[in-house]
Amino acid sequence: MATKWRSRTRQMGGALEETGRAALELPVLTKLAEHAIRFLLGAVLAGGGLFGGYAPFGVGLVACSGPGSGGLCALLGACWGYLVFQGFSEGLRCAAACVLVFSIGFAFYDVGVCRKSWFMPLMASAMDAVTGFVYLSDAAWRADRVVFFISEVILAGGSAYFYRVAFSSWQRQEEKNLSSRQTVSLFFLMGTLLVSLAGVTFFDGLSLGRVTAVLLVMAVARVGGAQMGAAAGVTGGLGMDLAMGGMPFYAMAYGFAGLLMGAGRKQGRLFGVLSYAVANAVAVLWSWDAQPRLSGIYEVFIASVLFLLIPEGWLRRLAALVTRQEEKEGQRRAAQHVRQRLEATADAFRQLRGSLRAAFPKDAPNDGDPSVVFDRAAERVCRRCALRSACWEQDYVSTFNALNDALGAMLERGKGEAGDFPGWFASRCVHFSEFLRAANEEMVALRYRRQYQARIRESRGAVCRQYETLADILTASALELSTELTPDPNREKRLRRHLAALEIEGETAVYYDRSGHLRLEVAGEGAETLSSEEEISRLSELMAVPLRLEESGGHRTVLVQSEPLMAMAALAARRREGQRESGDTGTWFKRPDGSLFVLLCDGMGSGQAAHRESGLAVRLLEEFLRSGMDSAAALRTVNSALALKNEESGAFTTVDLLRLDLYTGSGEICKLGAAPTYIRKGTAVSRLSGAALPAGLADGDGVGPDVTALALEPGDWVLLVSDGVADGEDDGWVRERLEKFDGHSPKELARQVMEESEKRVGSADDRTVVVIGVRSRTEAREKGAD
């Protein structure tokens, strides 16, 4: 190494003697820029502390930079950063480790083993262990310090390895696409940089690292969807939690917010930002009793403003990186890797939920016992009274009975009055008015303690349930990634021959998805011509399977197997008399997998407030369901969120959810406090009701929707109504109307039920009627042709 430096110095010296000046060529300028970057990275990474002061990343950077001039710049930057950010004592220890690592690399540069990929990471861990052992020996050998010290040693070697892989793209500029190992290493580098920036604060506690992390999660969720948003959120959040040295709050908050924003990425930037902000605010509410993190709300606001200012072109470049197309084998391996990561993350969240369940006390201290009202009042008043011994020792039984007789009336009324106590007690007590005032103050404190303990239990339960829900979502995503797609070579050959006849060149794929439904994908110039009804009909005959258009545009067309069933829907709605807005909100939509969803929500009361509550429930549920979440899980998540949001106001909304698989006719009805649903199969009408409370009214481990499985066939009908349509159990007329329905006009049935409801019940509440019928698509097509 020294010989190499002397050779370069002689070359520059010779050029200076011959020409009188030393010109810097472009490669030299590139090297200088690289050295400057290594110096800055060393300084920044040295400031990244974990577990309250352990900083292994600067050592890892020096180890990966080698013994050359780049390594020297990294060493100088790391030493400067350690001494500035970590304090003199800890900084000197880390700087010593950096010097030892650089010295070993310099001394053994020409030895073959030094060029092995494992050598310098091993040296980084060894030198960090040696210097740390000396410093740790001077302090107390506590179990937590030993664990953190071992973690630092491992991270020093691991960071050296990942940094080396991440920087390999500088030496291999001919490679246009990054390998999966380089991509993971670059994410590791970005994560450690965010850890370092987490300690940079402004405006009294706002973190530059957390603002940057939120901005990156928003960008990835916007271009990558729900799965990428959740993965980026969990990764960035774990880095912030490690920097803070506390519970994994940011992993939960960023992961949940990234998932929600990714699910609604097609709705526009502003909607995505609002979704992220709402999810983050709910996460802050979940952890309110443990440690309020109001700074997170302000950091999300700053990141949201910056995200809205990002040019669209930058996001398109990021989308190209996130959604880069690779070889099929690479895609399979990448999917396997992501599946394993998702499964590991899901297991980690389940273990965290179990740990929290075990750590939270099952029985709170008996601080809500009503008897403490008089105990504390006596401690305040009777302690200095001259008759204390007579009341509480000689006549203890009489005193106890007198107070016990008065306690019932006090608890019922909420406060005590003089008449609640026996006359002999009030006349004997020389400080009776003061004692009564103290007892009433303790009664108020008792209610506050009970409310506080109940709120703590609810918040802890909500956090645990959301961890479990997030784990279920990650597991479902991993299962979807692990599902092998089944190709259909014979049909693909037919498709290629058909495209050749149409003079369309492009890539084709014919396979069955995880539900067993046929899919055709064509990508290439002219593929969009296959989206016409005539071509879809021809391809349906060619494939011997009815097809429908799912996607077309950008020289790409996707056709999927058409559902054998179709649904007809009709709606009738009227507001409460005197109100400008209805408290009922409903919608229906179909997912790409052929699942039809019908939602009907009824907000508490009527008017604008009720409309706002039911509309929020419908929007949240639609986003969750469109993203692929299970119906019951979506209802539990929204119920928990609304319960936390409305814990002060006590507002709630009923939820009626119908899910129907148009391929098989199977489905379910989920209810949260909703009115009965009526189902007609043939000529028999059945009534489905539930006992679950409305959404937002209560939350807990035993709180969940009433779920009833369905199996519908062509000719079956479902009638959904809100609370104002029928009066309690007097709904025989509704069943009679549905039983006599001839099946021709669902709109007419909805109108008849609405008019009959107005005659029987009146217009004292908002009323909504939704009629859904199931038909055979083939039969409907034949009738349409006739």
Buried (B, 14 or more C-beta within 10 A) or exposed (E): BEEEEEEEEEEEEEEEEEEEEEEEEEEEEEBEEBBEBBBBBBBBBBBBBBBEEBBBBBBBBBBBBBBBBBBBBBBBBBBBBBBEBBEEEBBBBBBBBBBBBBBBBBEBBEEEEBEEEEBBBBBBBBBBBEBBEEBBEEEEEEEEBEEBBEBBBBBBBBBBBBBBBBBBBEEEEEEEEBBEEBBBBBBBBBBBBBBBBBBBBEEEEBBBBBBBBBBBBBBBBBBBBBBBBBBBBBBBBBBBBBBBEEBBBBBBBBBBBBBBBBBBBEBEBEBBBBBBBBBBBBBBBBBBBBEEBEBBEBBBBBBBEBBEEBEEEEBEEBBEEBEEEEEEEBEEEBBEEBBEBBBEBBEBBBEBBEEBBEEBEEEBEEEBEBEBBBEBBBEBBBEEBEBEEEBBEEBEEBBEEBBEEBBEBBBEEEBBEEEBBBEEBBEBBEBBEBBBBBBBBBBEBBEEBBEBBEBBBBBBBBBBBBBBBBBBBBBBBBEBBBEEEEEBEEBBEBBBEBBEEEEBEBEBBBBBBEEEBBBBBBBBEBBBBBBEEEBBEBBBEBBEBBBEBBEBEEBBBBBBBBBBBBBBBBBBBBBBEEBEBBBBBBBBEBBEBBBBBBBBBBBBBBBEBBBBBBBBBBBBBBBBBBBBBBBBBBBBBBBBBBBBBBBEEEBBBBBBBBBBBBBBBEBBBBBBBBBBBBBBBEEEBEBBEBEBBBBBBBBBEEBBBBBBEBEBEBBBBBBBBBBBBBEEEEBEBBBEBBEEBEEEBBBBBBBBBBEBBBEBBEBEBBBBBBBBBBBBBBEBEEEEEE
